[in-house]
Amino acid sequence: MGHHGNVRRIELIGAFESTYQPAFDVDGTEASGHATRWRADLELLAACGVSRLRYPVRWHRIQPDRHTFDWRATDEVLGWLRDHGMRPIVDLCHHTSYPRWLRRGFADRRFAGAYLRYVEAFAARYPWVEEYTLFNEPLTTFLLCGQMGVWPPYLEGLRGFLALAGNVLPAVAGASWAYRDLLPRARHVYVDTAERATGASAPADLANDRRFFLLDLFLGRPIDPRRPFVADVLAAGGEALLQLAPGTVDILGLDYYAHNQWHYPAGGGGRSASPEPGSLADLFVEYWDRYRLPCLLGETNIRGFAPDRASWLKYTLEQCEAAAARGVPVDGYCWFPFVDSCDWGSLLRRSDGDVDPVGVYWLDARLDRRPSSMSAAYAAAARGAPAAALPAYRFQPPVDRHLAGWLPQMAHWDWQGPPAEEVMAR
């Protein structure tokens, strides 16, 4: 890392969305066109000045049946990355990206054995990999698959959450130790959502406890049974999960989105995004104080027009710089994804190819990659510009309302209107 004046430079990290939708047999790289345009996309990322990136390893395509691994497409892309000096943080299981033959997904009794065979086969084939994520966002994944019934296997309630955690986490912890031998020079980047609930109600206390629960287990930290979420776990019969044999983590990836900063007023109910969110820098400090692990911003984006995204980039990068100035070892910054994703507006419950306006480059109707004020700001930051040097564009509706709670943290900015060609009709 370098310095720009008194500001520590934060390395920018690229990323590509890849979540598999078993119900539709399509994944994010296919919906966005990255599966066929990967070479041009990676060249575009490199042209921005980025050489480190979170990159998906698509287990659901690699292992078409229980006995077969087809590494041809993975060989081609990872070989290109290595030959061009790019440094992937390989993403080995991103949300529901497991083989379709695991019919019950993370509840399938075959999951642990299949997963461990897959990650061990990967390590044997690519011993040069320097960084890896074994399982992306356990908390979010188990909530959506196991408690809220949004993704397969569509379980509901806390017991569903605990069933998935109990079936998956031991395998991931075992893989983390196996990789100490298989990839001894590589680092495990454990990635999950960084939340902070606000409000004076019991739901806020429970949510603020829940966000730490899985990582506390994974790291073998003492678990106080009086904690709000832990008490619920025990009441739901989750005692066995508390006996999880811990895993190992080298870097903590914190995924920060406005939509997972919730507020619970005293009168009941809850809303997102919070009208009084804590700062991202404060969250970094909180996680650093708790875990003493180097941190990186594992994911962030905002759903909006290109200038809105450029301003959110400025805010989140500024907050990473502030966290570093407060002593947190900030290992990088990842805007996720590099090109627009598809169908996240329905939380992947549909597969219509609807483009989500969240990328560094936006997708037109033909899925061609288009530059904007966002891509210009991103490239400037990747080449070393600090957040203070990036433009602050006034948010357009509806993002201005969505981010109203963050505006006091941006009060020192010199705001300007969006570029004329990017001003959108209401």
N, C-alpha and C positions, 0 to 999 in steps of 0.2 A: 504494500500500500504506500502511496505517496501522500504528499501534503500540498494544499493550495492555500498559501497564507497560513493562517492558524487553523484551517479546517482540514481534517483528515479525509483523504480521498477514499470513497467507498467503491469497491469494484462492482460493476454491473454484471448481472447474470441473466442470460437468455433463458427461454422456456417455450415449450410447445405442449398444448393441451392434447390429451390422448385417451380420456376415459372411455372405456368400452361399455356399450349398452347391450347386454346379453339379449334382451327382449327383441332387439332390432338387428342384431349382428352387425353393428357399425361402431366405429370408434371416432374419437375427436380428430385424429390425424387424417382420417378418411373424409370426414364431413367438411373439414376446412381445406382439403386438397393437399395438405402437407405430405401425406403418404406418397404422392406422386411428384410433388414439387419440392421435396426435401432438400435437394442439392441447391436449387436457387434460393430457398429460404435460408439455408445455412450460409450461403455466400452473402446474402443481404445482411444477416446478423453480423457476420465478420466485418462487412463494410462499415457497420456502425461503430466498430472498435471493440466488439465483445468476443471473447474467446472461451469463456466459461459458461456452461449452460446446464440447466436441468433438462435431461433428455429421456423420453420414455423408452423402455424396453417392453415390447408388447407381448406379454406372456400369452394372452388370448389368441394371438396369431402364431406364436412360436411353437406352441404345443397343441396341435389339432386333435390329438388323442392321448390316452394315458401313456403310450409307449414311444411316442415320436416327438423329437425336437427338430424344428426346421429353422435354422439360424441364418438362412441365406440373406434375407432382407436386413437383418440386424448386422451381419458381417459387413454388408455394403456400407451402411450408414456409419457404424462405429469405426470402420476402417477409414472412411473419408475423414471423419473427425480427427482421428489420430494422425493421419497423414498431413492434415492441415493445421496441426498445432492447437486444436481446440480441445477443451478439457471438460468432458461431460461428467455431471453428477447424475449417474444413471438412476432412473426411477423404475424400480423393479415391479411394483404393484400399485397402480394409481386408481384409488377408489375401486370400482367394480371390474377392474381389468384382469379378471381370472379367466381360464378356459371355460368355454360354454358347457363342456361335459361335466364340470363340477355343478351339477344341476341345482343344488341348494346354495351355491356360492360360499359365503363365509360360514354358513351353518352346515356345510357338507362335511361328513365325517372323514372324507378323504382329503380335506383341504391341507392339513398340516403336512402329511407325507408328500403330497404333490408339490406343495410350495417349497419344501426343503430340497427336494430333488431338483427342482427348477433353479433355485438360487445357487445351489452348489454346481450345477452344470454351467450356469452362466460364469461363475468365478473361474472355473477350470478353462473356459474358452477365452476369457478376456482378462488375463492376469495383470494387464497394464493399467486397468481402470484405477483412478486415484480417489474417487469419491462415489458414494452410492446412498440412495434412500431405499430402505428395505420395504417400507409400507407407508404410503402417503396418507397423512391426516387420519390417524386411527379414531380420534374423537368424532370428527365429522362423519366419517364413514360408518362407524357403529351407530351413531344417532340416526342417520338417514336410512341405513339398511335394517337396523335392529330395534329402534325405538319409535320412529316416526312412520315406518312403513312406506317410504317413498321409493326406495330402491330394493331390488331383490336381495334377500329372500322375503322381504316385505313383513318382517316381524314388527311387533308393536309392544310398547311398554318397556319399563326398566328391565324386566326379565329377558326380553329379547336382546336388549343392549348387552346385558351381562353374558348371555349365551354366546354371542358373537365374539365378545372380548375373550371369553374363556377358550374358544376354539382357535382363535387367531394369534393372540399375543404370545402364548408359549412358543409357537413356531417362529415368530419374528425374533423373540429373545434368543432362541436357539441359533437362528441364522446369524445374529449379531456376533455370537461367540465363534461360530464356524468361520466367519469371515476374518476373524483375528488370525486364524491359521491360513486360510485360503488367499486372502488379500492383506497381508500384514502391514503393508505400507499405505493402504487406503483408509479413508475416513468415513465413518457412518454419520450421515446427515439425517437426523431424525426431524421430521417436519410435521407440525400440527398447527391448528388455529390458535392465535393469540387473542383471547377474548378478555374483556372486562365489563361485567354488568354493573350498571349504576342504579341507584335507587335505595330506599331504606327498607325494602321489604324482604321477607324470607326467600322469595324466588331469586333475588339478586345474590343473597348469601349462598344459596345452593349452587347457582350457576358459577359463581366465582370460586367455589370449591371444586366443582366438577371439572373445570378446565385443567386442573393440575392432576386429577386422579390417575389417569392412565400413565402419564410420564412418571409420576411418583412410584407407581407399581413397577414400571419398566426398569427404573433405576434402583429399585430395592430400598426406597426411603421408608422410614417408619410411618405407619398409617394410624392415625388417631381415630378410634371408632366413634368419637364424639363429633367429628367433622360432619357438616350438614349432609353432603352427598354420600359420604361413607356410611352414615347412619341409615340412609335409604337403601344403599347397596346391601347392608347386612339384613335389613328388614325384608328385602326381596330374596334372601337366600344366597347371597353372593359371597359367602365366607371363603369358599375355595379359591376364588380369584385373588384374594388377598395373600395367598400362599404362592403366587407366581414366582418362579425362579427368575431373577432379574437378568436383563440384557446389558448391553454396553452402547454408549453414545459418545461421539466425538464433537459434533457440532449440533446446535439446536436451531432448527429453522422455524421461525415464527411467521405464520401467515396472517396478515392483517387486512381486514376488509371493513368498510363502514357498516355493512349489513350484519356483521356478527358482533357489533358493539351494541348490546341491548340495554334498555332502560325499563325498570319495573317500579312504577309509582306506588305510593302507599295505598292507594285506593284499589289496587288490583290490576291485572292485565299486564301487558308488556308491549314494547314497540322497538323497532329497529328502523333507522339507525338512532342511536342514543342522542337526545338533545343536549347532553352534557358529557360528552365522551372524555375519557382521560387521553392524554397525549400518547402517541406511539413511543416516544422516547421514554416516558415513564414506564410503559409496559416492558420495554427492553431492560430497563434497570430492575424492574420487579422480577423478571425471569432470571436475570443474571444473579441477583442477590439470592434467589432460591436455589439455583442449580449450579452456578459457577461453571457454566459451559460457554465457550465461544458461541455467539449468536449470529445469524444472518436473517435478513428479511426473506423468508422462503417464498412468499407470494404476496402480491398486492395488485389490485386494479380498481377502476371505478367504471361503472356502466354509464357511458355518456358520450358526448361529442368529443372530437379530437382535442380541442383546447381544454375541455374539462379534464381529460386524462392528463394533459401536460401539467395542469395545475396540481393535480393529485400526485403526480410524479415529483413535483417540486416539494410538496408538503412532506411526503413520506421519505424522500431523500434527505431533506433538512432534518427530519426527526432522527434518522439514522446517524447523521453527523452529530447531532446533539447528544445522542446516547453514547457515541464514541468519545465525545468530549467529557462525558461524565464517568468514563472509565470502563465502559462495556466493550469487550473485544468484538467489534462488528465485522464479520467476515465477508459480507457481501450484501447485495441488494438485487432482488429478482422481481421484475415486473412480469406478471404471468397472465396471458401468454404473449409471445412476440407477434403473432398474427391473430386476428379475431378468431374466437371459438364459435361453436354452433350449438344451439338448442339448450343452453343453460338458462334461458328465460323460463323454460318449463321444468327446470331442475332435471333435465334429461328424461322426463316422463314421456316426451314426444321425440320423434326423429323426423323433423320436417326440413332440416337444413337451414333453420332460421339463424341468421348471423347475429352474434352478440357483439355490440360495439365496445370491446374491452382491450383490443390489442394495441401494440406499438404501431403496426401497419394495419390499415383497415381493408376489408374485403369488399369488392364490388359484386355485382350480380353474377359475374363470371368467375368469381373467386380470385381475381387478379389482385395483387398486393398494391396498395396505394399509400403514398407518403402523405404526411400532414404536419401540422405544428407539433403533434405528439412525437412523431418519429424524429423530427429535428431536435427537439428537447432531449430525447433519449440518447441520440447519437452524441450530442454535446456533453451530456453527463458521462457517457461511456468513455469519452476521450479526456475526462478529467475536470470538466466544469463543475464547480460546487453548486449546491442548490441556490445559493444567493444569486448566481449568474443566470439562472433559468427564468423564463418569463412567467408572470402570474396573470393568467387570463381570467377575467370574471366568469364565474360559473353561469351556465345557461339553464333554463328550466328543462327538466325537473331536478337536475343535479343541485341547483342552488338551494332548493328546499331540503333535499336529502342530506346535504352536508352543512346545514345551517349551524349545527352544534360545533363544527370545527372552525367556523369563521373567526372566533376570538383568538384561536391559535395562529391565525394567518394575518392578524391585524397590522403587523409591521410590514407587510408586503406593499410594493408599488404596483397596484393593479392596473391592468389595461384591458381594453375590449378584445374580444376574439378577433383573429384575422378576418377581414371582410368576406373572404371566400368560404369561411367556415362558420359564419353566423347562420343559424338555422331558424326557420319559422317555428313559432310556438306550436 
